[in-house]
Amino acid sequence: MSDNSTHFGFRDVDSGEKQRLVDDVFHKVARRYDLMNDVMSVGLHRAWKDTLVTAVNPPRNDAPFRHLDVAGGTGDVAMRVLEAGGEGTHATVLDINGEMLAVGRERLEKHVALGAAEFIEGNAESLPFPDKQFDAYTVAFGIRNVPRIDAALSEAYRVLRPGGRFLCLEFSQADVPGLDKVYDLYSFNVIPAMGQAIAGDAESYRYLVESIRRFPKPPVFAEMMRKAGFARATWTPMTGGIVAMHSGWRL
């Protein structure tokens, strides 16, 4: 691939084209996205996100705490952080896709206090925030859709305050003997069929499965985090390695 190329699933594409293609995927699935997460993961995504929020650890009192959730349009992670934190916790949800943000805005308006959250349409590769703005940055199952992951990591580091934490949930590769074959069978055969049955769109879910296989393995991603400036870059495998939670600190 050239310097301006990346991948969209198993296809090699121009970086600019990938963003357009990803946008199209999430425009199609926005209204069914959370339902499909429940079905595809057999509800496990809820436990994975609970673990993420425990790591964010927002203060339960009125101490100021600013949380940024990137590629979090439906508001799922932000709502959990707000529910776990006290009156001083504020969540900013950033997503490049307006349809996903609309879903999240509708959801959070019903569950959290007015002013506790804001929704911003923006690009993870060029965040519209000043330096050292946030105490925690999360991205759950979204960074693999970013055309230039290194740029997104650099931006994450820039907007975190010293002592702030970067946390990323992302699908990985099964590390239990035999589970990898079952996982592949399920991913490439069952998930697209579910996408067709529930969301009327098999191709978008086929892309999501392929994008998981193209995402860097945990040691490679940890090295990318270190190059962006993060200290103590580590990962924790979950559910037989199907998912990993990556962690790094701006010190």
KAQUIUR-V974815 format. One record per run of one state. SS is the DSSP state (a for helix, b for strand, c for the rest). FROM is the first residue (numbers start at 1). LEN is the number of residues. If there is no record, write none. Layout:
SS/FROM/LEN, SS/FROM/LEN
//
This chain:
c/1/4, b/5/4, c/9/2, b/11/4, a/15/27, c/42/2, a/44/13, c/57/8, b/65/6, c/71/5, a/76/9, c/85/4, b/89/7, c/96/2, a/98/14, c/112/5, b/117/5, c/122/1, b/123/1, c/124/2, b/126/1, c/127/7, b/134/7, c/141/2, a/143/3, c/146/3, a/149/11, b/160/12, c/172/7, a/179/21, c/200/2, a/202/13, c/215/3, a/218/11, c/229/2, b/231/8, c/239/4, b/243/7, c/250/2
//
